[in-house]
Amino acid sequence: MTYVYEPEWESPDQELEISLNVYRRLVNRMHVYDDMEVVAYLTARDGVAWAIEQLDGEVDPAILAEIEELDARLRAAADYLVHELDIYGDIWRDEPEEYWWWYLDGGKPDPGGIPSAEERHQWTMEMLKAEKTPKAIEIAEKREEYKAEGDK
């Protein structure tokens, strides 16, 4: 399955305006967001790209210059996003490689695209089985101790 961006707004102009506002906020506040917030807001850059393509070059040069500046700042923060926040650690990516903001870690699109719900469920179940370690048992036992103390 190939990635297809689905706009939120009726016109490319609206999509650009609103997506750019979200993208600007992300770049300006990325050091206060957690990894999931960054991933959620990073999709706004997809909206910016989609709108520019739809507008076929009819974008104010000042807006294009701002996007370039925001992009440069996002690229400059790659080490922080990749190593400190680990925004790419637990996501599947099927965006095109030209959507570079999804690949600041040097990664590539996941083969086969995003797994189906059934495949993700199977993967989760396998991970849960693998987690039955002594540490997990120890944590469960501690929970039981807390419950028992609360009953007194």
C-alpha positions in Angstrom: 0.0 0.0 0.0 1.4 3.4 -1.0 1.1 6.4 1.4 -1.5 8.9 0.4 -1.9 12.1 2.4 -5.5 12.9 3.1 -6.0 16.7 3.6 -8.0 17.9 6.6 -9.3 21.1 5.0 -11.3 22.0 1.9 -8.7 23.9 -0.1 -4.9 23.6 -0.5 -4.7 27.2 0.8 -6.5 26.3 4.0 -4.4 23.1 4.4 -1.2 25.1 3.9 -2.2 27.8 6.4 -3.3 25.4 9.1 -0.6 22.8 8.6 2.1 25.5 8.6 0.7 26.9 11.9 1.0 23.4 13.5 4.4 22.8 11.9 5.7 26.2 13.1 4.5 25.4 16.6 6.1 22.0 16.5 9.5 23.4 15.5 9.3 26.2 18.1 8.2 23.9 21.0 9.8 20.5 20.1 12.0 20.6 23.2 8.9 20.7 25.5 6.9 18.0 23.6 7.3 14.3 24.3 8.0 11.8 21.5 4.4 11.0 20.7 3.5 14.6 20.5 6.3 15.3 18.1 5.2 12.3 15.9 1.6 13.5 16.0 2.5 17.1 15.1 5.1 16.0 12.5 2.2 15.0 10.2 1.6 18.7 9.7 4.7 18.8 7.6 3.0 16.3 5.3 0.1 18.7 5.0 2.5 21.5 4.0 4.1 19.3 1.3 0.7 18.3 0.0 -0.6 21.8 -0.2 2.5 23.2 -1.9 2.2 20.4 -4.5 -1.5 21.2 -5.0 -0.8 24.9 -5.4 1.6 24.1 -8.2 4.2 26.8 -7.3 1.6 29.5 -6.6 2.9 30.0 -3.0 4.0 33.3 -1.6 7.9 33.3 -1.6 7.8 34.6 2.1 5.9 31.5 3.1 8.3 29.2 1.2 11.3 31.0 2.9 9.7 30.4 6.3 9.2 26.7 5.5 12.8 26.4 4.5 13.9 28.1 7.7 11.6 25.7 9.8 13.0 22.7 7.8 16.5 23.8 8.6 15.8 24.0 12.3 14.1 20.6 12.3 17.1 19.1 10.5 19.4 20.8 13.0 17.5 19.1 15.8 17.8 15.6 14.3 20.2 14.4 16.9 17.9 15.4 19.7 14.8 14.0 18.0 16.5 10.7 17.1 18.6 10.1 20.3 16.9 12.0 23.1 13.3 11.6 22.1 13.6 8.5 19.9 10.7 9.6 17.8 11.4 6.9 15.3 11.8 4.0 17.8 8.3 2.6 17.7 6.6 3.8 14.6 6.1 2.1 11.2 6.9 4.4 8.3 5.5 4.1 4.8 5.8 7.8 3.8 7.8 8.4 0.6 11.5 9.0 1.1 11.2 12.6 -0.1 9.3 13.2 3.1 12.7 13.5 4.7 11.2 14.5 8.1 10.2 10.9 8.7 13.7 9.7 8.1 16.0 12.0 10.1 17.5 8.8 11.7 18.7 7.6 8.3 15.9 5.0 8.1 14.0 3.9 5.1 10.3 3.2 4.6 9.3 -0.1 6.3 9.0 -2.9 3.7 5.5 -3.8 3.0 4.1 -0.5 4.5 2.3 -0.4 7.8 1.3 -3.8 9.1 -2.4 -4.7 9.3 -4.3 -4.6 12.6 -4.0 -8.4 12.7 -0.2 -8.3 12.1 0.2 -5.7 14.8 -1.9 -7.7 17.2 0.2 -10.8 16.5 3.4 -8.8 17.1 2.0 -7.4 20.4 1.0 -10.9 21.6 4.5 -12.2 20.8 6.1 -9.3 22.7 3.9 -9.9 25.7 4.9 -13.6 25.8 8.6 -12.6 25.6 8.1 -10.2 28.5 7.3 -12.9 31.0 10.6 -12.4 32.7 11.6 -12.6 36.4 11.4 -8.7 36.5 7.8 -8.8 35.3 7.0 -11.4 37.9 8.7 -9.4 40.6 6.7 -6.3 39.7 3.5 -8.3 39.8 4.4 -9.7 43.3 5.1 -6.1 44.5 1.6 -5.1 43.3 0.1 -8.0 45.3 2.1 -6.8 48.4 0.6 -3.3 48.0 -2.9 -4.7 47.7 -2.5 -6.9 50.8 -1.2 -3.9 52.8 -4.1 -1.8 51.7 -6.6 -4.5 52.9 -5.4 -4.3 56.5 
